[in-house]
Amino acid sequence: MRLRQEGRTEEVVRRLIEVIDLGLFAEGEQLPSESELAMQFGVATVTLREALAYLRERGVIETRRGRNGGSFVCPPVEISEELLFSRLTEMSALELRDLCDEHIAISGTAARLAAKRSAPEHHTRLEHYISALGEASTRLERRRADARFHIEIAVAAQSVRLTHAEMSLQAEIGELLWIPIEGAQSPEAVQQEHRAIADAIVAGDTNLAGALAEAHVTRGIKRLIDLRLNLLAQEEE
């Protein structure tokens, strides 16, 4: 999580919101101590405290006093469908295409490296999130299981930079991929695609793992582009 420069409160806030939003810190879970977080980010303690104060104001975390006190993650608030529709229509076709190119590069590379470098414990984690997607009953649960599967591939690639890049991409677009509308991706179809990618990684097939990951990302972004066009057409009508 280490940042390149000290004194970047906004960047600390963004990183913490990402990990909380993606479920890397669960509801009710206590965050590491201020000194530990400051050390992980490579910032001064005062900068970390400013970031935590902002998150408290937004209701992302709460602070408890006493022997077992500290900063704890508040229950997540699911983004409304109207806000997601608005966010998608505000994105241009060029933005979505560039986002697709970036995500293909990150996910495809991560999958190929995971097929080379992953260990059995990584395979277990991938299987866990494949199952979690099948068991998910809400949009938030599906989105988090989907995002965590992709993040775990980057972790299995044993690349810190790829992991951070995948986290940022999932935080930026992951919620949009699960907009509940006719023609949206089904959990069962996504689960099957995840399974195929994981099987290729376990088999050590670098080319297949990368190709499947790239195709998976491409299908997801294409659905968003089509959905955006439909929404714009409805507005014109």
C-alpha positions as CSV (number, residue, x, y, z in Angstrom):
1,M,0.0,0.0,0.0
2,R,3.1,2.3,0.3
3,L,2.7,5.7,-1.4
4,R,5.3,7.4,-3.4
5,Q,5.1,10.7,-1.5
6,E,4.4,11.7,2.1
7,G,1.6,14.0,3.1
8,R,-0.9,12.8,0.6
9,T,-4.1,12.6,2.7
10,E,-6.4,12.3,-0.4
11,E,-4.4,9.3,-1.7
12,V,-4.6,7.6,1.7
13,V,-8.4,8.2,1.7
14,R,-8.8,6.7,-1.8
15,R,-6.7,3.6,-1.0
16,L,-8.6,2.9,2.2
17,I,-12.0,3.4,0.6
18,E,-10.9,1.0,-2.2
19,V,-10.0,-1.8,0.2
20,I,-13.1,-1.3,2.4
21,D,-15.4,-1.0,-0.6
22,L,-14.0,-4.2,-2.1
23,G,-14.5,-6.1,1.2
24,L,-10.8,-6.5,2.0
25,F,-11.7,-5.1,5.4
26,A,-15.1,-6.6,6.4
27,E,-18.0,-4.9,8.1
28,G,-17.2,-4.5,11.8
29,E,-13.5,-5.4,11.3
30,Q,-11.0,-3.3,13.2
31,L,-8.4,-1.5,11.1
32,P,-4.7,-1.8,12.0
33,S,-3.4,0.8,14.5
34,E,-2.7,4.3,13.3
35,S,1.1,3.8,13.5
36,E,0.9,0.5,11.6
37,L,-1.3,2.0,8.8
38,A,1.0,5.1,8.6
39,M,4.0,2.8,8.2
40,Q,2.3,0.7,5.6
41,F,1.4,3.7,3.5
42,G,4.7,5.4,4.1
43,V,3.1,8.6,5.4
44,A,3.3,10.7,8.6
45,T,0.9,9.7,11.4
46,V,-0.7,13.1,11.2
47,T,-1.5,12.5,7.6
48,L,-3.1,9.1,8.4
49,R,-5.2,10.7,11.2
50,E,-6.5,13.3,8.7
51,A,-7.5,10.5,6.4
52,L,-9.3,8.6,9.1
53,A,-11.1,11.7,10.3
54,Y,-12.4,12.2,6.7
55,L,-13.6,8.6,6.6
56,R,-15.4,9.0,9.9
57,E,-17.2,12.1,8.6
58,R,-18.4,10.0,5.6
59,G,-19.6,7.2,7.8
60,V,-17.1,4.7,6.3
61,I,-15.5,4.0,9.7
62,E,-16.3,4.6,13.3
63,T,-14.0,5.1,16.3
64,R,-14.5,3.4,19.6
65,R,-12.8,4.3,22.8
66,G,-11.6,2.1,25.6
67,R,-9.4,-1.0,26.0
68,N,-10.8,-2.6,22.9
69,G,-11.1,0.7,21.0
70,G,-9.9,1.7,17.6
71,S,-11.3,2.3,14.1
72,F,-13.9,-0.1,12.8
73,V,-15.5,-0.6,9.4
74,C,-19.2,0.6,9.2
75,P,-21.9,-1.4,7.4
76,P,-21.6,-0.8,3.6
77,V,-24.1,1.3,1.9
78,E,-25.2,0.0,-1.5
79,I,-25.0,2.5,-4.4
80,S,-28.4,3.2,-5.9
81,E,-29.2,2.0,-9.4
82,E,-30.0,5.6,-10.5
83,L,-26.5,6.7,-9.5
84,L,-24.9,3.8,-11.3
85,F,-26.9,4.6,-14.5
86,S,-25.9,8.2,-14.2
87,R,-22.2,7.3,-13.7
88,L,-22.2,5.0,-16.7
89,T,-23.9,7.5,-19.1
90,E,-21.4,10.2,-18.1
91,M,-18.6,8.0,-19.3
92,S,-17.7,8.4,-23.0
93,A,-17.2,5.5,-25.4
94,L,-13.5,6.4,-25.6
95,E,-13.2,6.2,-21.8
96,L,-14.8,2.7,-21.7
97,R,-12.6,1.5,-24.6
98,D,-9.4,2.8,-22.9
99,L,-10.6,1.2,-19.6
100,C,-11.1,-2.1,-21.4
101,D,-7.6,-1.9,-22.9
102,E,-6.1,-1.3,-19.5
103,H,-8.1,-4.0,-17.8
104,I,-7.2,-6.5,-20.5
105,A,-3.5,-5.7,-20.1
106,I,-3.6,-6.1,-16.3
107,S,-5.9,-9.1,-16.0
108,G,-4.3,-11.0,-18.9
109,T,-0.8,-10.5,-17.6
110,A,-1.8,-11.4,-14.0
111,A,-3.5,-14.6,-15.2
112,R,-0.4,-15.7,-17.2
113,L,1.9,-15.0,-14.3
114,A,-0.5,-16.8,-11.9
115,A,-0.3,-19.9,-14.1
116,K,3.5,-19.8,-13.7
117,R,3.9,-18.7,-10.1
118,S,0.8,-19.7,-8.1
119,A,0.8,-22.2,-5.3
120,P,-1.9,-24.5,-3.9
121,E,-3.0,-21.9,-1.3
122,H,-3.7,-19.5,-4.1
123,H,-5.8,-22.0,-5.9
124,T,-7.8,-22.5,-2.7
125,R,-8.5,-18.8,-2.5
126,L,-9.7,-18.7,-6.1
127,E,-12.0,-21.6,-5.5
128,H,-13.4,-19.8,-2.4
129,Y,-14.4,-16.7,-4.4
130,I,-15.9,-18.8,-7.2
131,S,-18.1,-20.5,-4.6
132,A,-18.8,-17.1,-3.0
133,L,-20.2,-15.8,-6.2
134,G,-22.6,-18.7,-6.6
135,E,-23.8,-18.3,-3.0
136,A,-24.2,-14.5,-3.2
137,S,-27.7,-13.2,-2.8
138,T,-27.2,-9.4,-3.2
139,R,-25.6,-7.2,-5.8
140,L,-23.0,-6.1,-3.3
141,E,-22.1,-9.7,-2.5
142,R,-21.8,-10.6,-6.2
143,R,-19.7,-7.6,-7.0
144,R,-17.3,-8.3,-4.1
145,A,-16.9,-11.9,-4.9
146,D,-16.3,-11.0,-8.6
147,A,-13.7,-8.3,-7.6
148,R,-12.0,-10.5,-5.1
149,F,-11.6,-13.3,-7.6
150,H,-9.7,-11.0,-10.0
151,I,-7.6,-9.5,-7.2
152,E,-6.7,-13.0,-6.0
153,I,-5.4,-13.8,-9.5
154,A,-3.1,-10.8,-9.2
155,V,-2.0,-11.9,-5.7
156,A,-1.3,-15.4,-7.2
157,A,0.9,-13.7,-9.8
158,Q,2.9,-12.5,-6.8
159,S,3.0,-9.0,-8.2
160,V,2.3,-6.1,-5.9
161,R,2.0,-3.6,-8.7
162,L,-0.5,-5.8,-10.6
163,T,-2.5,-6.4,-7.4
164,H,-2.8,-2.6,-6.8
165,A,-3.7,-2.0,-10.4
166,E,-6.4,-4.7,-10.3
167,M,-7.8,-3.2,-7.1
168,S,-8.0,0.2,-8.6
169,L,-9.8,-1.1,-11.7
170,Q,-12.3,-3.1,-9.6
171,A,-13.0,-0.1,-7.5
172,E,-13.6,2.1,-10.6
173,I,-15.7,-0.2,-12.7
174,G,-16.7,-3.3,-10.7
175,E,-20.0,-1.8,-9.4
176,L,-21.1,-0.9,-12.9
177,L,-20.6,-4.5,-14.1
178,W,-23.4,-5.6,-11.8
179,I,-26.1,-3.1,-12.7
180,P,-29.3,-5.0,-12.4
181,I,-31.0,-4.6,-15.8
182,E,-32.3,-6.8,-18.6
183,G,-29.3,-8.3,-20.5
184,A,-26.9,-7.8,-17.6
185,Q,-24.4,-10.6,-16.9
186,S,-25.7,-13.5,-14.9
187,P,-23.9,-14.8,-11.8
188,E,-23.9,-18.3,-13.3
189,A,-22.3,-17.2,-16.5
190,V,-19.6,-15.2,-14.7
191,Q,-19.0,-18.1,-12.3
192,Q,-18.4,-20.5,-15.3
193,E,-15.9,-18.0,-16.8
194,H,-14.1,-17.7,-13.5
195,R,-14.0,-21.5,-13.2
196,A,-12.4,-21.8,-16.7
197,I,-9.7,-19.2,-15.8
198,A,-9.0,-20.9,-12.5
199,D,-8.7,-24.3,-14.1
200,A,-6.2,-22.9,-16.6
201,I,-4.1,-21.3,-13.8
202,V,-4.1,-24.6,-11.8
203,A,-3.1,-26.5,-14.9
204,G,-0.2,-24.0,-15.5
205,D,-1.5,-23.2,-19.0
206,T,-0.2,-19.6,-19.3
207,N,-1.6,-18.9,-22.8
208,L,-5.1,-20.2,-22.1
209,A,-5.3,-18.5,-18.7
210,G,-4.4,-15.1,-20.2
211,A,-6.7,-15.5,-23.2
212,L,-9.6,-16.5,-21.0
213,A,-9.0,-13.6,-18.6
214,E,-8.8,-11.1,-21.5
215,A,-12.0,-12.5,-23.1
216,H,-13.8,-12.3,-19.8
217,V,-12.9,-8.6,-19.4
218,T,-13.8,-7.8,-23.0
219,R,-17.3,-9.3,-22.6
220,G,-17.9,-7.3,-19.4
221,I,-16.9,-4.0,-20.9
222,K,-18.8,-4.7,-24.1
223,R,-22.0,-5.2,-22.1
224,L,-21.4,-1.8,-20.4
225,I,-20.9,-0.1,-23.8
226,D,-24.1,-1.6,-25.1
227,L,-26.0,-0.7,-21.9
228,R,-24.7,2.9,-22.1
229,L,-25.9,3.2,-25.7
230,N,-29.3,1.8,-24.7
231,L,-29.6,4.3,-21.8
232,L,-28.7,7.2,-24.0
233,A,-31.2,6.1,-26.6
234,Q,-33.9,5.9,-23.9
235,E,-33.1,9.4,-22.8
236,E,-33.4,10.8,-26.3
237,E,-36.8,9.1,-26.7
